[in-house]
Amino acid sequence: MGREKKKYTSGAATTYISRTSAIKKLQLHIIDFRRLCILKGIYPVQPKDPKKAGRGARIPKTYFRLKDIQFLAHEPILWKFRERKSHKKKMKKALYKREIKTLQQLVKNKPTYTLDHIVKERYPTFADALRDLDDPLTLCSSFAVLRKNHKIKGELVPLCRRLIIEFMNYVIASRSLRKVFLSIKGIYFQAEIQGQQITWLTPYKLGYQVPKKLDLKIISTFTEFYTTLLGFVNFRLYHSMNILYPPKLFLSSSSTENKDGTSFCLDDEDVSERVASLALDLIKEKSTVNAEAADEEESRTKEDEELIAGANVDTEEYKKAKEEEAKLNKFKKLFENCKFFLSREVPREALTFVIRCFGGKVSWDKLLFIGATYDENDESITHQIVDRPQQAKQHLSRYYVQPQWVFDCVNAQILLPVENYFPGEELPPHLSPFVREKEGDYIPPEKVALLERLEGIKQSDLQASGSQDDEEEEDIIDDVGDDVEEFEAFDEEDLEGESQLMQAEEKRLQQMKEETEKTETGDGSVKKARKRKRKKKSLHVTPGEIIKTDEKEEARLEASQEMKLREMMIPKKKKYIYKKIRQKEQARAKRHKRLTTKREKYEEEQRMKKAEKIQE
């Protein structure tokens, strides 16, 4: 007989470990253990059988994988946490004994650590770092807006602000912004960088206070890691475009500030504030890299053309790709011929970022913020962004529009008409570019009109399609006329013979009626003969008619019959899933109907209001 197997020596009992035993094993405080798990990307796990994982104990616990804890035990940063723990004890001891010299020395020799090796470990390739950049940008943007607090490190807020500004400057230089949406939470941006779509949320700058129920110590640990990651990414992105990092600016002579030698702040702060204005170009490195890259691109394009000409490559797909590329290049130059001026009441940073990403020029009042490039009296300004119903002074050479016009133009990828965005006008609905309607979903009429406009459907096209429909109807009528003529050209001799037979039959029937009237009414045989004669029907030929069939109705009936046959052939095991899908489709149809009726009521109310205004 073999040795008896002991209980809880294999399976879930050995693959999972509780948090308390993990902390004892690593000899850390719970705060340091939590920080280490966040930095290394290790999170708790729920075992399938908690009783087996807890070795028979039914008390709910937090479990980790034993392999993850063994992985943490070899982390070099673990020793830094232990050094910091002993350093705090020494600080308390020196403070209690009032040893000022030793206290000053301990403050200078405070143990520090870096997270560079953790970033390289968690993101082995640059594409992985870009793919996971949504949360770092969102969290750093929210920290950049918060006020300083005793729970947050003093240098963390300005660091987040600097990294976000650097990333936004790169997006402007590369013109990689694609979508913008204004929501209740904040402003959603989506950029496409090296084939990766990055979406982040930037809160409005309204002076937020730190929430009381929020644990800022945990969130600050995430931010500490994300700032390191974002610094690496910014450095790599800047060097990919041959831009100096940290960013430096061209101080052009067109700037309206510092002409008299004065400045709003110190020299170091002045440079950072000008970078944060997002209105000035960044300096690139002076080297022959750009020329060599241009030559390489030209040679690659020639090679591609030769390959396409020689090999069996689908030219249609190549043409479509070229058309999409040309469309994208045109979209990147959306505001290139526009010159904007921002009023005091509009969100300066968001509008500057969006306009500059598409080649536009922006300026504002030089007393409002550093970085203004031209004054309000410049006659070359094409658009002025305002958010007030009335303006004290207006220029005839420019359009006065509300801020939503800029964001709607970006989402529509064209310059929309400015009539609906004049100051004081009721703005059209701001539709989300991230929503993709499926078949059967409700689509607002504004989006339908926009899609038609993007597809290039105009009145001329509609008239051309209408003329084609008329031609098709005329062809059908001609075909019907030909069929009628063929029917009329039927053999006339046959028709004449049939008509003579019908006349003879009618005469015979009339004679039979006269004979029966002469006989007695009480005779039963006569009555039976009369009934038999009534039952007989006269044979006659009538001209046929063309039956018109509705092709759409027939196709619908065929589709419904096919659908019923498919439903009958579905096995019982999959009937439940099919019913769930049908329920979702029915719910979608109900939602579509509800929203359409709601929209119709809204439009009726607007018409009534306009009629009342006209009457007044």
Solvent accessible surface area in square Angstrom, and as a share of the most:
residue,aa,sasa,rsa
1,M,245,1.10
2,G,72,0.69
3,R,236,0.86
4,E,155,0.70
5,K,154,0.65
6,K,157,0.67
7,K,157,0.66
8,Y,61,0.23
9,T,76,0.44
10,S,57,0.37
11,G,47,0.45
12,A,26,0.20
13,A,6,0.05
14,T,52,0.30
15,T,74,0.43
16,Y,44,0.17
17,I,26,0.13
18,S,18,0.12
19,R,92,0.33
20,T,89,0.52
21,S,43,0.27
22,A,0,0.00
23,I,30,0.15
24,K,159,0.67
25,K,103,0.44
26,L,2,0.01
27,Q,129,0.58
28,L,10,0.05
29,H,92,0.41
30,I,59,0.30
31,I,73,0.37
32,D,22,0.12
33,F,4,0.02
34,R,86,0.31
35,R,49,0.18
36,L,0,0.00
37,C,9,0.06
38,I,15,0.07
39,L,0,0.00
40,K,14,0.06
41,G,26,0.25
42,I,14,0.07
43,Y,115,0.44
44,P,77,0.48
45,V,32,0.18
46,Q,139,0.62
47,P,4,0.03
48,K,207,0.88
49,D,54,0.28
50,P,61,0.38
51,K,89,0.38
52,K,116,0.49
53,A,7,0.05
54,G,13,0.12
55,R,141,0.52
56,G,28,0.27
57,A,35,0.27
58,R,195,0.71
59,I,119,0.61
60,P,128,0.80
61,K,94,0.40
62,T,52,0.30
63,Y,9,0.04
64,F,7,0.03
65,R,117,0.43
66,L,48,0.24
67,K,162,0.69
68,D,37,0.19
69,I,0,0.00
70,Q,82,0.36
71,F,96,0.40
72,L,0,0.00
73,A,43,0.33
74,H,157,0.70
75,E,8,0.04
76,P,86,0.54
77,I,3,0.02
78,L,3,0.01
79,W,157,0.55
80,K,74,0.31
81,F,1,0.00
82,R,59,0.21
83,E,81,0.36
84,R,47,0.17
85,K,83,0.35
86,S,50,0.32
87,H,20,0.09
88,K,123,0.52
89,K,130,0.55
90,K,115,0.49
91,M,56,0.25
92,K,145,0.62
93,K,123,0.52
94,A,5,0.04
95,L,118,0.59
96,Y,189,0.72
97,K,112,0.48
98,R,208,0.76
99,E,74,0.33
100,I,118,0.60
101,K,173,0.73
102,T,63,0.37
103,L,40,0.20
104,Q,107,0.47
105,Q,102,0.46
106,L,34,0.17
107,V,87,0.50
108,K,162,0.69
109,N,92,0.47
110,K,116,0.49
111,P,23,0.15
112,T,101,0.59
113,Y,40,0.15
114,T,94,0.55
115,L,8,0.04
116,D,59,0.31
117,H,70,0.31
118,I,0,0.00
119,V,8,0.05
120,K,133,0.56
121,E,85,0.38
122,R,76,0.28
123,Y,24,0.09
124,P,105,0.66
125,T,77,0.45
126,F,35,0.15
127,A,41,0.32
128,D,39,0.20
129,A,7,0.05
130,L,2,0.01
131,R,137,0.50
132,D,61,0.32
133,L,0,0.00
134,D,51,0.26
135,D,87,0.45
136,P,0,0.00
137,L,0,0.00
138,T,44,0.25
139,L,39,0.19
140,C,0,0.00
141,S,2,0.01
142,S,38,0.24
143,F,3,0.01
144,A,21,0.16
145,V,28,0.16
146,L,26,0.13
147,R,137,0.50
148,K,142,0.60
149,N,42,0.21
150,H,162,0.72
151,K,91,0.39
152,I,9,0.05
153,K,106,0.45
154,G,44,0.42
155,E,112,0.50
156,L,11,0.05
157,V,15,0.09
158,P,68,0.43
159,L,55,0.27
160,C,0,0.00
161,R,61,0.22
162,R,113,0.41
163,L,3,0.01
164,I,8,0.04
165,I,7,0.03
166,E,4,0.02
167,F,1,0.00
168,M,8,0.04
169,N,5,0.03
170,Y,11,0.04
171,V,0,0.00
172,I,11,0.05
173,A,43,0.34
174,S,31,0.20
175,R,67,0.25
176,S,6,0.04
177,L,1,0.00
178,R,36,0.13
179,K,47,0.20
180,V,0,0.00
181,F,40,0.17
182,L,51,0.25
183,S,25,0.16
184,I,173,0.88
185,K,143,0.61
186,G,0,0.00
187,I,9,0.04
188,Y,57,0.21
189,F,4,0.02
190,Q,18,0.08
191,A,0,0.00
192,E,66,0.30
193,I,3,0.02
194,Q,106,0.47
195,G,65,0.62
196,Q,40,0.18
197,Q,116,0.52
198,I,0,0.00
199,T,40,0.23
200,W,5,0.02
201,L,32,0.16
202,T,27,0.16
203,P,23,0.14
204,Y,63,0.24
205,K,116,0.49
206,L,136,0.68
207,G,43,0.42
208,Y,80,0.30
209,Q,137,0.61
210,V,38,0.22
211,P,70,0.44
212,K,198,0.84
213,K,206,0.87
214,L,72,0.36
215,D,70,0.36
216,L,2,0.01
217,K,119,0.50
218,I,51,0.26
219,I,36,0.18
220,S,17,0.11
221,T,8,0.05
222,F,52,0.22
223,T,0,0.00
224,E,37,0.17
225,F,3,0.01
226,Y,30,0.11
227,T,10,0.06
228,T,33,0.19
229,L,1,0.01
230,L,0,0.00
231,G,22,0.21
232,F,77,0.32
233,V,2,0.01
234,N,0,0.00
235,F,101,0.42
236,R,132,0.48
237,L,0,0.00
238,Y,0,0.00
239,H,83,0.37
240,S,64,0.42
241,M,50,0.22
242,N,14,0.07
243,I,1,0.01
244,L,54,0.27
245,Y,50,0.19
246,P,88,0.55
247,P,12,0.08
248,K,112,0.48
249,L,19,0.10
250,F,113,0.47
251,L,126,0.63
252,S,55,0.36
253,S,115,0.74
254,S,71,0.46
255,S,16,0.10
256,T,21,0.12
257,E,15,0.07
258,N,61,0.31
259,K,154,0.65
260,D,111,0.57
261,G,69,0.67
262,T,83,0.48
263,S,58,0.38
264,F,116,0.48
265,C,38,0.23
266,L,131,0.65
267,D,117,0.61
268,D,124,0.64
269,E,92,0.41
270,D,18,0.10
271,V,80,0.46
272,S,62,0.40
273,E,62,0.28
274,R,10,0.04
275,V,13,0.07
276,A,11,0.08
277,S,0,0.00
278,L,1,0.01
279,A,11,0.09
280,L,13,0.06
281,D,85,0.44
282,L,19,0.10
283,I,44,0.22
284,K,91,0.39
285,E,58,0.26
286,K,205,0.87
287,S,57,0.37
288,T,94,0.55
289,V,83,0.47
290,N,77,0.39
291,A,59,0.46
292,E,100,0.45
293,A,42,0.33
294,A,47,0.37
295,D,90,0.47
296,E,93,0.42
297,E,107,0.48
298,E,103,0.46
299,S,51,0.33
300,R,147,0.54
301,T,71,0.41
302,K,129,0.54
303,E,100,0.45
304,D,66,0.34
305,E,104,0.47
306,E,123,0.55
307,L,112,0.56
308,I,34,0.17
309,A,90,0.70
310,G,69,0.66
311,A,52,0.40
312,N,163,0.83
313,V,70,0.40
314,D,73,0.38
315,T,70,0.41
316,E,117,0.53
317,E,116,0.52
318,Y,69,0.26
319,K,126,0.54
320,K,131,0.55
321,A,56,0.44
322,K,98,0.41
323,E,116,0.52
324,E,121,0.54
325,E,95,0.42
326,A,62,0.48
327,K,134,0.57
328,L,62,0.31
329,N,68,0.35
330,K,158,0.67
331,F,9,0.04
332,K,49,0.21
333,K,112,0.47
334,L,21,0.10
335,F,0,0.00
336,E,78,0.35
337,N,143,0.73
338,C,11,0.07
339,K,39,0.17
340,F,0,0.00
341,F,7,0.03
342,L,1,0.01
343,S,16,0.11
344,R,132,0.48
345,E,59,0.26
346,V,10,0.06
347,P,67,0.42
348,R,34,0.12
349,E,21,0.09
350,A,12,0.09
351,L,0,0.00
352,T,0,0.00
353,F,0,0.00
354,V,0,0.00
355,I,0,0.00
356,R,40,0.15
357,C,1,0.00
358,F,2,0.01
359,G,13,0.13
360,G,2,0.02
361,K,124,0.53
362,V,4,0.02
363,S,0,0.00
364,W,1,0.00
365,D,42,0.22
366,K,84,0.36
367,L,127,0.63
368,L,67,0.33
369,F,51,0.21
370,I,13,0.07
371,G,1,0.01
372,A,1,0.01
373,T,25,0.14
374,Y,23,0.09
375,D,70,0.36
376,E,72,0.32
377,N,100,0.51
378,D,42,0.22
379,E,116,0.52
380,S,60,0.39
381,I,1,0.01
382,T,43,0.25
383,H,15,0.07
384,Q,6,0.03
385,I,0,0.00
386,V,0,0.00
387,D,78,0.40
388,R,130,0.48
389,P,102,0.64
390,Q,154,0.68
391,Q,42,0.19
392,A,119,0.92
393,K,134,0.57
394,Q,112,0.50
395,H,30,0.13
396,L,188,0.94
397,S,63,0.40
398,R,16,0.06
399,Y,109,0.41
400,Y,19,0.07
401,V,0,0.00
402,Q,17,0.08
403,P,17,0.11
404,Q,21,0.09
405,W,3,0.01
406,V,0,0.00
407,F,2,0.01
408,D,16,0.08
409,C,0,0.00
410,V,0,0.00
411,N,34,0.18
412,A,1,0.00
413,Q,79,0.35
414,I,51,0.26
415,L,80,0.40
416,L,25,0.12
417,P,52,0.33
418,V,15,0.09
419,E,104,0.47
420,N,81,0.41
421,Y,9,0.04
422,F,71,0.30
423,P,33,0.21
424,G,64,0.61
425,E,91,0.41
426,E,128,0.58
427,L,62,0.31
428,P,36,0.23
429,P,66,0.42
430,H,42,0.19
431,L,50,0.25
432,S,25,0.16
433,P,26,0.17
434,F,66,0.27
435,V,84,0.48
436,R,196,0.71
437,E,53,0.24
438,K,136,0.58
439,E,168,0.75
440,G,46,0.44
441,D,30,0.15
442,Y,34,0.13
443,I,60,0.30
444,P,26,0.16
445,P,57,0.36
446,E,53,0.24
447,K,30,0.13
448,V,60,0.34
449,A,58,0.45
450,L,44,0.22
451,L,74,0.37
452,E,78,0.35
453,R,124,0.45
454,L,82,0.41
455,E,130,0.58
456,G,35,0.34
457,I,75,0.38
458,K,136,0.58
459,Q,128,0.57
460,S,71,0.46
461,D,70,0.36
462,L,93,0.46
463,Q,126,0.56
464,A,52,0.40
465,S,52,0.33
466,G,29,0.28
467,S,54,0.35
468,Q,108,0.48
469,D,74,0.39
470,D,79,0.41
471,E,102,0.46
472,E,104,0.47
473,E,100,0.45
474,E,105,0.47
475,D,85,0.44
476,I,107,0.54
477,I,117,0.60
478,D,85,0.44
479,D,85,0.44
480,V,53,0.30
481,G,30,0.29
482,D,75,0.39
483,D,70,0.36
484,V,63,0.36
485,E,111,0.50
486,E,124,0.56
487,F,98,0.41
488,E,124,0.55
489,A,84,0.65
490,F,111,0.46
491,D,71,0.37
492,E,120,0.54
493,E,134,0.60
494,D,72,0.37
495,L,86,0.43
496,E,107,0.48
497,G,33,0.32
498,E,66,0.29
499,S,49,0.32
500,Q,125,0.56
501,L,130,0.65
502,M,73,0.32
503,Q,113,0.50
504,A,60,0.47
505,E,67,0.30
506,E,109,0.49
507,K,138,0.58
508,R,123,0.45
509,L,65,0.32
510,Q,111,0.50
511,Q,110,0.49
512,M,61,0.27
513,K,136,0.58
514,E,92,0.41
515,E,107,0.48
516,T,22,0.13
517,E,137,0.61
518,K,175,0.74
519,T,64,0.37
520,E,135,0.61
521,T,110,0.64
522,G,66,0.64
523,D,61,0.32
524,G,39,0.37
525,S,69,0.45
526,V,21,0.12
527,K,106,0.45
528,K,130,0.55
529,A,27,0.21
530,R,84,0.31
531,K,124,0.53
532,R,144,0.52
533,K,57,0.24
534,R,176,0.64
535,K,163,0.69
536,K,156,0.66
537,K,179,0.76
538,S,72,0.46
539,L,164,0.81
540,H,111,0.49
541,V,98,0.56
542,T,92,0.54
543,P,97,0.61
544,G,57,0.55
545,E,159,0.71
546,I,88,0.45
547,I,150,0.76
548,K,179,0.76
549,T,90,0.52
550,D,85,0.44
551,E,137,0.61
552,K,171,0.72
553,E,70,0.31
554,E,80,0.36
555,A,58,0.45
556,R,139,0.51
557,L,82,0.41
558,E,107,0.48
559,A,58,0.45
560,S,40,0.26
561,Q,112,0.50
562,E,94,0.42
563,M,74,0.33
564,K,131,0.56
565,L,107,0.53
566,R,157,0.57
567,E,53,0.24
568,M,147,0.66
569,M,160,0.71
570,I,39,0.20
571,P,73,0.46
572,K,186,0.79
573,K,186,0.79
574,K,123,0.52
575,K,71,0.30
576,Y,144,0.55
577,I,100,0.51
578,Y,42,0.16
579,K,120,0.51
580,K,89,0.38
581,I,88,0.45
582,R,85,0.31
583,Q,103,0.46
584,K,139,0.59
585,E,77,0.35
586,Q,96,0.43
587,A,59,0.46
588,R,76,0.28
589,A,59,0.46
590,K,144,0.61
591,R,117,0.43
592,H,67,0.30
593,K,142,0.60
594,R,141,0.51
595,L,40,0.20
596,T,39,0.23
597,T,58,0.34
598,K,138,0.58
599,R,56,0.20
600,E,102,0.46
601,K,134,0.57
602,Y,97,0.37
603,E,58,0.26
604,E,97,0.43
605,E,101,0.45
606,Q,43,0.19
607,R,147,0.53
608,M,123,0.55
609,K,111,0.47
610,K,130,0.55
611,A,44,0.34
612,E,93,0.42
613,K,149,0.63
614,I,147,0.75
615,Q,153,0.68
616,E,176,0.79
